[in-house]
Amino acid sequence: MEIIKNRPIPPSGRNGRARLSKYDIADQMEVGDCVVVADRKEAAAVTRRLIRADKKATRRQLPDGTIGVWRIE
């Protein structure tokens, strides 16, 4: 056994790969950006992701029946 110094920790997840989520797009949103999702469940997930990152969000139903999630502030 040996001690290895300054070796970076690999990302967690299956097979050492980082686990990607379809909601990672919320991390890239800037104030005023909108993401259109298919249903309320997806809208809630994107909103929750923004709130956990200390960002404010709002969601509205669009005329075509989809839902938009906006980052505000």
FENQUI-V993536 format. One record per backbone hydrogen bond with DSSP energy under -0.5 kcal/mol. NH is the residue of the N-H (numbers start at 1). CO is the residue of the C=O. E is the energy in kcal/mol with one decimal. If there is no record, write none. Layout:
nh=NH co=CO e=E
nh=NH co=CO e=E
//
This chain:
nh=5 co=3 e=-0.5
nh=8 co=6 e=-0.5
nh=16 co=13 e=-1.5
nh=17 co=14 e=-2.0
nh=19 co=12 e=-0.6
nh=20 co=18 e=-0.6
nh=24 co=21 e=-1.6
nh=26 co=23 e=-1.6
nh=27 co=24 e=-1.3
nh=28 co=24 e=-0.5
nh=28 co=25 e=-1.1
nh=29 co=25 e=-0.5
nh=29 co=26 e=-0.7
nh=32 co=71 e=-3.0
nh=33 co=30 e=-2.4
nh=35 co=69 e=-2.3
nh=37 co=35 e=-0.5
nh=37 co=67 e=-3.3
nh=43 co=39 e=-1.9
nh=44 co=40 e=-2.6
nh=45 co=41 e=-1.8
nh=46 co=42 e=-2.3
nh=47 co=43 e=-2.5
nh=48 co=44 e=-2.6
nh=49 co=45 e=-2.1
nh=50 co=46 e=-2.1
nh=51 co=47 e=-2.5
nh=52 co=48 e=-2.4
nh=53 co=49 e=-0.9
nh=53 co=50 e=-0.5
nh=54 co=51 e=-1.9
nh=55 co=50 e=-2.2
nh=56 co=72 e=-0.7
nh=58 co=70 e=-2.1
nh=60 co=68 e=-2.2
nh=62 co=66 e=-3.0
nh=65 co=62 e=-2.2
nh=67 co=37 e=-2.3
nh=68 co=60 e=-3.0
nh=69 co=35 e=-2.7
nh=70 co=58 e=-3.1
nh=71 co=33 e=-2.1
nh=72 co=56 e=-2.4
nh=72 co=70 e=-0.6
//
